Amino acid sequence: MTPSAILILIITYFGVLFLISHIVSRKDNGNKAFFTANKNSKWYLVAFGMIGTALSGVTFISVPGEVGAASGEQFKYFQFVLGNAIGFIVIAKLLLPLYYRMNLTSIYGYIEQRMGIYSYKTAASIFLISRTISSAFRLYLVVIVLQRFVFDYYNIPFIMTVLISLLLIFSYTYRGGLKTIIITDTLQTFFLVTSVFLTIYFICKSMDLSAVAAFEEVKNSNYSKIFFFENFMGNKFHFIKQLLGGMFVTIAMTGLDQDLMQKNLSCKNIGEAQKNMFTFTGIFVLINIFFLSVGALLYIYANNNGIEVPVDLITGKPRTDLLFPEIALNHLSLVPAIVFLLGIIAATFATTDSALTALTTSFCVDFLGMDKAENLHKKNTVRKRHIVHLGFSALVFFVILVFNAINDSSVVSMIFRVASYTYGPLLGLYAFGLFKKSRNVKDTFVPYICLLSPLITYVLYENSAILFFGYVFDNELILINGMLTYLGLWITSSHNSNKVYF
């Protein structure tokens, strides 16, 4: 597939998104529509659209790529996915009822009522920092693919590729916000899911394998080991570590994250929101099985055809997350290339447009108070919201440039490692708020506790083999971070049996 053909496909794709945005937002582009979609979203659209938001380009490229990584990961990611599923159920049964009972626009409003203004601003700030970093990581992954296979051909520098991508996202989200996102993400998730199944079909067809034969090929390959029970202390792939990590990363990155919760809170009532969450969980687990299968088939195809894993042009190190685009765009026919491009663009832009909307909402509500009844319909607040939206687009732009300069690890592992440090304090804050209702938090101490906990966590991670008799941390590190925050809150709090909280 030529760079010109790819460019035409991208322009057409975004043309459709702009059209949807115009139709959805032309009659109502106020703050209430932007923040909550007027609380009128259909649960099934939210459930389906959340797939694209939760998966992103990281799942689309890095997860298949890591199946054949030199570290021997194989299908170990599915252990993490099972933990994700448990986390989603906890969110549906514990957190969603709380958010609906309090009628929240920003979920961090709970922290304000439970702990105080300093705690509230700290929680919102953690989200802003965490989501900005993770969104930049996710968008970066797709931008380097577009750069390598499209824009290098036209001698367009990396910085311009990033800028163009973010300007496109800003252009179709700044007016309608969540109201637009609910519709566009549904369309983008359709492209994502369709591309997964069609990719499997085209790879199997190129190797003359039926569905049954492909299953047997993957099953009997060196890539299909799912459960790792060996060496609990030293093996970061161990089932317990992955399950706990998946569960608590999900509770923090989804249940305590304004982005995905904002979609859930746009449903009419708690019943529809929970129905959406349970449906989403089932689809999420199923689709990840197919992503891992794509990875195994890609490596089998590469081995059969003498295709090497692409290397980083700067460091010379293997880049497993570039194997999928390499095969799809350079070794299969035109239709599979189009399918791949639609899938990766849909996966990544569904995540980034949603994140920018959530970042804007959190800042406008948590720091500017735009959810107040007297501010919702003021014209100057809409203008301020546009400026905030543009500001976060610019911030993501600069974070991507920084990440491009220092990145020396696979994107998928980097995202969850960063999440362990940034989302961990949120986990501790909410756990303390929910389970220690009889204790008064020293509100002014909370920002310092939330800074100290990740620092201690980092020290423990770097020295775990020495301090814990050879134990090696992985994604369960977020649980340690949360527990340290919880402990700090308990030590600095005081008992008050007369106080009642939500």
Secondary structure, 3 states (H helix, E strand, C coil): CCHHHHHHHHHHHHHHHHHHHHHHHCCCCCHHHHHHHHHCECHHHHHHHHHHHHHHHHHHHHHHHHCCCCCCCCCCHHHHHHHHHHHHHHHHHHHHHHHHHCCCCCCCHHHHHHHCHHHHHHHHHHHHHHHHHHHHHHHHHHHHHHHHHHHCCCCCCHHHHHHHHHHHHHHHHCCCCHHHHHHHHHHHHHHHHHHHHHHHHHHHHHCCCCHHHHHHHHHCCCCCCCCCCCCCCCCCCCHHHHHHHHHHHHHHHHHCCHHHHHHHCCECCHHHHHHHHHHHHHHHHHHHHHHHHHHHHHHHHHHHCCCCCCECCCCCCECHHHHHHHHHHHCCCHHHHHHHHHHHHHHHHHHHHHHHHHHHHHHHHHCCCCCCCCCCCCHHHHHHHHHHHHHHHHHHHHHHHHHHHHCCCCHHHHHHHHHHHHCHHHHHHHHHHHHCCCEECCHHHHHHHHHHHHHHHHHHHHCHHHHCCCCCCCCCHHHHHHHHHHHHHHHHCEECCCCCCC
